[in-house]
């Protein structure tokens, strides 16, 4: 796992009973939990800061999910949760044996990151192939493409349009531009819903 926040998944927020348990699968010095996978989402599609950071300055795309139709298809032996991140002014230590310890460690962040309005899908990793999580394709509501793809890479843009048309033929597709007259994003629809 790698996060842009060096305090993310701060395992030092938990008190461990013995050093052996602490070192079993967690490397506390690098906030690395080798047997946990985390997928991050935002509920704020029109935040320019999020687009700048997480789509390589508008060179990527975003899938919008229906909140009630988003569901991962996972094996029975995997545990998972989908929760909003909790932003705290002051972080509090908990006991590693608490029932909610894993959720706390993986979904609590410093309040200075609150602008992300983040949600997290947290899964256990039992085998290397568990690093892949499949989502329900019916849960995709719309697709948003950063403006630098059509502006700077037209062949990649055409490839993405063909790919999205094959996989999600009836979904709305938008290109996201900075608005020319306001400090806001503009979403330009580029296909007709069938």
C-alpha positions as CSV (number, residue, x, y, z in Angstrom):
1,X,0.0,0.0,0.0
2,X,1.1,3.5,-0.7
3,X,-0.7,6.7,0.4
4,X,0.0,10.3,-0.2
5,X,-0.6,10.9,3.5
6,X,2.3,9.5,5.4
7,X,0.1,9.1,8.5
8,X,-2.5,7.1,6.7
9,X,-3.3,3.7,8.2
10,X,-1.1,4.7,11.1
11,X,-0.7,1.4,13.0
12,X,0.8,3.3,15.9
13,X,-2.7,4.3,16.8
14,X,-3.3,0.8,18.2
15,X,-1.8,-0.5,21.4
16,X,-0.5,-4.1,20.9
17,X,-0.3,-6.6,23.7
18,X,3.1,-8.0,22.7
19,X,5.9,-7.3,20.2
20,X,5.5,-10.6,18.4
21,X,1.8,-9.9,17.5
22,X,2.7,-6.4,16.3
23,X,5.4,-7.7,13.9
24,X,3.4,-10.7,12.6
25,X,2.1,-9.1,9.4
26,X,2.3,-5.3,10.0
27,X,5.4,-3.2,9.4
28,X,4.6,-0.3,11.7
29,X,7.5,1.8,10.6
30,X,6.1,2.2,7.1
31,X,2.3,2.1,7.7
32,X,2.2,-1.1,5.6
33,X,-0.4,-3.7,6.2
34,X,0.5,-6.6,3.9
35,X,-2.7,-8.6,4.4
36,X,-5.1,-5.7,3.8
37,X,-6.2,-4.1,0.5
38,X,-7.8,-0.6,0.4
39,X,-9.6,1.0,-2.5
40,X,-10.3,4.7,-2.1
41,X,-13.3,6.7,-3.5
42,X,-14.6,10.2,-3.2
43,X,-18.1,11.5,-3.1
44,X,-17.1,14.8,-4.6
45,X,-16.9,14.6,-8.4
46,X,-16.5,18.4,-9.0
47,X,-13.6,19.1,-6.7
48,X,-10.7,20.5,-8.9
49,X,-8.1,19.5,-6.2
50,X,-9.2,15.8,-6.4
51,X,-9.0,15.9,-10.2
52,X,-5.6,17.5,-10.1
53,X,-4.2,14.9,-7.6
54,X,-5.9,11.7,-8.5
55,X,-6.2,11.8,-12.3
56,X,-2.6,13.1,-13.0
57,X,-3.8,16.7,-13.7
58,X,-6.8,15.7,-15.8
59,X,-5.0,12.9,-17.7
60,X,-7.2,10.2,-16.3
61,X,-10.8,9.3,-15.9
62,X,-13.4,8.7,-13.2
63,X,-16.1,6.1,-12.8
64,X,-19.2,7.3,-11.0
65,X,-21.0,4.5,-9.1
66,X,-24.7,4.3,-8.1
67,X,-24.4,4.4,-4.3
68,X,-27.0,1.7,-3.8
69,X,-25.7,-0.5,-6.6
70,X,-22.0,-0.5,-5.7
71,X,-21.1,-3.9,-4.6
72,X,-17.9,-5.9,-4.8
73,X,-18.0,-9.5,-5.9
74,X,-15.8,-11.3,-3.4
75,X,-14.9,-14.7,-2.2
76,X,-16.7,-16.0,0.9
77,X,-13.4,-16.3,2.8
78,X,-12.6,-12.6,2.5
79,X,-13.8,-9.9,4.9
80,X,-14.6,-6.5,3.6
81,X,-16.2,-3.2,4.6
82,X,-17.2,-0.1,2.7
83,X,-17.2,3.0,5.0
84,X,-16.7,6.7,4.9
85,X,-13.4,8.0,6.2
86,X,-13.6,9.6,9.6
87,X,-11.7,12.9,9.9
88,X,-10.5,13.7,13.4
89,X,-8.9,16.9,14.9
90,X,-7.0,14.7,17.4
91,X,-6.3,11.1,16.8
92,X,-7.0,8.7,19.7
93,X,-5.2,5.4,20.5
94,X,-7.3,2.2,20.7
95,X,-6.5,-1.3,21.7
96,X,-5.5,-3.6,18.8
97,X,-7.9,-6.2,20.2
98,X,-11.0,-4.0,19.9
99,X,-13.6,-5.3,17.5
100,X,-13.5,-2.2,15.4
101,X,-9.6,-1.8,15.4
102,X,-9.1,-2.6,11.8
103,X,-11.8,-0.3,10.6
104,X,-10.4,2.5,12.8
105,X,-6.9,2.1,11.6
106,X,-7.9,2.0,7.9
107,X,-10.6,4.7,7.9
108,X,-9.4,7.4,10.3
109,X,-7.5,10.4,9.0
110,X,-6.3,13.8,10.1
111,X,-9.1,16.5,9.7
112,X,-6.8,18.4,7.2
113,X,-7.7,15.7,4.6
114,X,-11.5,16.3,5.0
115,X,-11.7,18.0,1.6
116,X,-11.3,14.6,0.0
117,X,-14.7,13.3,1.3
118,X,-13.3,9.9,1.0
119,X,-14.9,6.4,1.3
120,X,-12.9,3.2,1.6
121,X,-13.4,-0.4,0.5
122,X,-11.2,-2.4,2.9
123,X,-10.6,-6.1,2.2
124,X,-8.5,-8.9,3.6
125,X,-5.8,-10.4,1.4
126,X,-5.4,-14.1,1.8
127,X,-3.8,-14.9,-1.6
128,X,-2.0,-12.7,-4.2
129,X,-5.1,-12.8,-6.5
130,X,-7.2,-11.2,-3.7
131,X,-5.6,-7.9,-4.6
132,X,-8.2,-7.6,-7.4
133,X,-11.7,-6.6,-6.5
134,X,-14.5,-6.9,-9.1
135,X,-17.3,-4.4,-9.0
136,X,-20.8,-4.9,-10.3
137,X,-20.9,-3.3,-13.8
138,X,-24.5,-2.3,-13.3
139,X,-23.3,-0.1,-10.5
140,X,-21.6,2.3,-13.0
141,X,-23.7,5.5,-13.4
142,X,-21.4,7.7,-15.6
143,X,-17.9,8.1,-16.8
144,X,-15.9,11.3,-16.7
145,X,-12.7,11.8,-18.7
146,X,-10.1,14.5,-17.9
147,X,-9.8,17.1,-20.7
148,X,-6.1,16.5,-21.2
149,X,-6.8,13.1,-22.8
150,X,-8.8,14.4,-25.8
151,X,-6.6,17.6,-25.9
152,X,-3.2,15.9,-25.8
153,X,-3.8,12.3,-26.6
154,X,-6.6,11.9,-29.2
155,X,-5.7,8.3,-30.0
156,X,-6.0,7.3,-26.3
157,X,-9.2,9.2,-26.1
158,X,-10.7,7.3,-29.1
159,X,-9.5,4.0,-27.5
160,X,-11.2,4.9,-24.2
161,X,-14.5,5.8,-26.0
162,X,-14.5,2.5,-27.9
163,X,-13.7,0.6,-24.7
164,X,-16.3,2.3,-22.6
165,X,-18.9,1.9,-25.4
166,X,-18.2,-1.9,-25.4
167,X,-18.2,-2.3,-21.7
168,X,-20.8,0.3,-20.7
169,X,-22.9,0.9,-23.8
170,X,-25.7,2.8,-22.1
171,X,-23.7,5.0,-19.7
172,X,-23.3,8.7,-19.9
173,X,-19.8,9.9,-20.8
174,X,-18.5,13.4,-20.0
175,X,-15.3,15.3,-20.6
176,X,-14.3,17.5,-17.6
177,X,-12.9,21.0,-18.4
178,X,-12.1,24.0,-16.4
179,X,-15.0,26.5,-16.9
180,X,-13.7,29.4,-19.0
181,X,-15.6,32.1,-16.9
182,X,-15.8,30.7,-13.4
183,X,-13.6,28.9,-10.9
184,X,-15.5,25.6,-11.4
185,X,-15.4,22.5,-13.5
186,X,-17.6,22.0,-16.5
187,X,-18.9,18.6,-17.5
188,X,-19.5,18.3,-21.2
189,X,-21.7,15.3,-22.3
190,X,-20.1,13.6,-25.3
191,X,-22.6,10.8,-26.0
192,X,-26.3,10.2,-26.1
193,X,-27.8,7.8,-23.7
194,X,-29.2,4.9,-25.6
